[in-house]
Amino acid sequence: MIYSYSDIYKTLNNQKPNRLGVINPQSDYLLEAISKAVEFGWIEPISFFSSENESASYKAIKSVNNGDCQLLMKGDINTSTLLKAVLDSEFGIKTEKILSHIAVIESPKYHKLLLISDGGVNIKLDEPIIDSIIHNSVIFSKCLEIAKPKIGLLTLVEQINPMLPETQIAYNIFQKNKENTKIIIEGPISLDVAISKESANKKNILSRISGQTDIIIGPSISTSNMIVKALMSLSNAKGGGIILGAKCPIVLLSRSDSINTKLNSIALSLLMLKRGDYGY
């Protein structure tokens, strides 16, 4: 099992570099991260520019469809501009699966990597969309050599509450997967119970995943995004994130992300390409 970004970096040693299509890279932080990845022997970057960022996105996506690039990376463009091109029914790189973003957090307060989804793509969540988010997350967890991922369907409370529709959705998904031998899933479950056995004991909650959770599925895009940003801003956590569900992994970054976060995200996409069965 892979427990840290250091472990991820080691798995990428001595492999042939992959061609990374970068859309409109301009900021110094982004260019420095790309240079570091080249220095490590991870990538051969191909930059795509145009007077209109949307045109640059389509050029990059065409390179994936042609086999010229194995990976995509968002540069200095809006996420919505990139996703519009990715999801284009004629020229895009979508599959039959729903796209979702996954963040991978290494926190000094937790004993292994924590996967959090979806904090970057799906604004409106329902049961089928969450099913797809879980599917994408489980596929990525295999890249980290997690044999049987433990998944928490995050909500404010552990009981079904009509005022919190996400609690009913979490319970429905839990019921569907009770006999699933490939994963252990629980919901509704609060964040403190998911990551702390002590919290579960104090609340008298019997849990098979408490303190051992691998994947957190947030009840909204805002919740997942805020958890990731809070961990990285306030608790010295390392992180990175990519989009799953397209024909290739897509590195999705915030303009405020550090060089290390950008580099970690490139590493995650390469790990997915190397270890994951990306043929959906």
SULZI-V392391 format. One record per backbone hydrogen bond with DSSP energy under -0.5 kcal/mol. CO is the residue of the C=O (numbers start at 1). NH is the residue of the N-H. E is the energy in kcal/mol with one decimal. If there is no record, write none. Layout:
BEGIN
CO_NH_E + CO_NH_E
END
This chain:
BEGIN
1_3_-0.5 + 4_8_-1.7 + 5_9_-2.8 + 6_10_-1.9 + 7_11_-1.6 + 8_12_-0.8 + 9_12_-0.9 + 10_13_-1.3 + 12_15_-1.1 + 18_20_-0.6 + 18_44_-2.3 + 19_21_-0.6 + 19_70_-2.2 + 19_71_-1.6 + 20_22_-0.6 + 20_46_-2.8 + 21_23_-0.5 + 21_73_-2.4 + 22_24_-0.8 + 22_48_-2.5 + 23_75_-1.0 + 24_26_-0.6 + 24_76_-2.6 + 27_31_-2.5 + 28_32_-2.5 + 29_33_-2.0 + 30_34_-2.3 + 31_35_-2.3 + 32_36_-2.2 + 33_37_-2.2 + 34_38_-2.1 + 35_39_-2.5 + 36_40_-2.2 + 37_42_-2.4 + 37_43_-0.7 + 38_41_-1.3 + 42_18_-2.3 + 44_20_-1.4 + 46_22_-2.7 + 48_24_-2.8 + 52_55_-0.7 + 52_56_-1.5 + 53_57_-2.1 + 54_58_-2.0 + 55_59_-2.1 + 56_60_-2.2 + 57_61_-2.4 + 58_62_-2.3 + 59_63_-1.6 + 60_64_-1.2 + 61_65_-2.4 + 62_66_-2.1 + 63_68_-2.2 + 63_69_-1.6 + 64_67_-1.1 + 71_21_-2.8 + 72_251_-3.1 + 73_23_-2.4 + 75_77_-1.8 + 78_82_-1.7 + 79_83_-2.8 + 80_84_-2.0 + 81_85_-1.3 + 82_86_-2.5 + 83_87_-2.4 + 85_88_-0.9 + 86_93_-1.8 + 86_94_-0.7 + 88_92_-2.0 + 93_247_-2.2 + 97_95_-0.5 + 100_244_-3.3 + 102_242_-1.9 + 103_105_-0.5 + 103_116_-2.7 + 104_240_-0.8 + 105_107_-0.6 + 105_114_-2.5 + 106_238_-2.8 + 107_110_-1.7 + 114_105_-2.9 + 115_216_-3.3 + 116_103_-2.8 + 117_218_-2.3 + 121_123_-0.7 + 123_125_-0.6 + 126_130_-2.5 + 127_131_-2.3 + 128_132_-1.8 + 129_133_-2.3 + 130_134_-2.7 + 131_135_-2.3 + 132_136_-2.6 + 133_137_-2.3 + 134_138_-2.7 + 135_139_-2.1 + 136_140_-2.1 + 137_141_-2.2 + 138_142_-1.2 + 139_142_-0.5 + 139_143_-0.6 + 140_143_-1.3 + 140_144_-0.7 + 141_144_-0.8 + 141_146_-1.9 + 142_145_-1.6 + 144_2_-2.5 + 145_147_-0.8 + 149_151_-0.6 + 149_184_-2.4 + 150_214_-2.5 + 150_215_-2.4 + 151_153_-0.5 + 151_186_-2.4 + 152_154_-1.1 + 152_217_-2.7 + 153_189_-1.7 + 161_164_-2.4 + 164_161_-0.6 + 164_167_-2.2 + 164_168_-0.6 + 165_168_-0.6 + 165_169_-1.8 + 166_170_-2.5 + 167_171_-2.0 + 168_172_-2.5 + 169_173_-2.3 + 170_174_-2.4 + 171_175_-2.6 + 172_176_-2.0 + 173_177_-1.3 + 175_178_-1.0 + 177_180_-1.4 + 184_151_-3.4 + 186_153_-3.0 + 189_155_-2.3 + 190_194_-2.2 + 191_195_-1.8 + 192_196_-1.1 + 194_211_-1.2 + 194_213_-1.0 + 196_200_-1.6 + 197_201_-2.4 + 198_202_-2.3 + 199_203_-1.7 + 200_205_-2.9 + 201_204_-1.1 + 204_206_-0.5 + 205_207_-0.6 + 209_212_-3.0 + 209_213_-0.6 + 214_115_-3.0 + 215_152_-2.9 + 215_217_-0.5 + 216_117_-2.4 + 216_218_-0.7 + 217_154_-2.0 + 220_224_-2.1 + 221_225_-2.2 + 222_226_-2.6 + 223_227_-2.4 + 224_228_-2.0 + 225_229_-2.4 + 226_230_-2.7 + 227_231_-2.4 + 228_232_-2.2 + 229_233_-2.2 + 230_234_-2.7 + 230_235_-0.6 + 231_235_-1.4 + 231_237_-1.6 + 235_108_-0.5 + 238_106_-2.8 + 240_104_-2.6 + 241_252_-0.8 + 242_102_-2.7 + 243_250_-1.7 + 244_100_-2.0 + 245_95_-0.6 + 249_72_-1.7 + 250_243_-3.2 + 250_252_-0.7 + 251_74_-3.0 + 251_253_-0.5 + 254_257_-1.7 + 258_262_-2.2 + 259_263_-2.6 + 260_264_-2.9 + 261_265_-2.1 + 262_266_-1.9 + 263_267_-2.2 + 264_268_-2.2 + 265_269_-2.0 + 266_270_-2.1 + 267_271_-2.4 + 268_272_-2.3 + 269_273_-2.1 + 270_274_-2.5 + 271_275_-3.2 + 271_276_-0.6 + 272_276_-1.6 + 276_278_-1.4 + 278_280_-1.6
END
